[in-house]
Amino acid sequence: MDIPTASIIMNIIMSVATAFMAIATMKSVKEMNLSRKETNRAYLVLYFKIVNSEIYLILKNFGSTAAHNIKIEPTDEEKQNKDLHQYLNRKIDIIAPDSEINIHLDQENYNTELPKLSLNLIYKDIYKETHSEKYDLDISYVEDENVSLNSITPFLDLIKDRAKGKEEKIQQRLSDR
């Protein structure tokens, strides 16, 4: 094989290798961009919280950047629930990372004791990408975070009365002996 032919073969091999490396680099750049977007986006979550026997719907941003143009809308199943409209269908402009918005739910407006809600959460991240998630929330799975003394007092009084009654019975039995 002469030198010009070997040179042409080497150039072809090098060109093919360079093309493979370019394709691999483009894939790597795509993955890095996706990873950057996932790491730096807002992650909003809806959940119930009970504090001192009061029910709150919490909207929290667990992401590392702000969320914009946030809407909480009832799903088709919830559109008949007129009581929800005072809390929902309003736009929240922005929520910062690691922040939360507490929406107090008035229990008197519910036909049932504990609300079950089906909601759509729609928001945009810093890349102007829209995210939409459906939440089926059931308050019966949530426990009260801070039980106030006022809510326990009737139980404490009942225990005290029962203990007093038992103490009197014990005293009476001892005196009968």
Summary of the structure (lengths in Angstrom):
residues: 177
radius of gyration: 31.5
end to end distance: 123.4
largest distance: 125.5
contacts: 424
relative contact order: 0.14
helix: 45%
strand: 31%
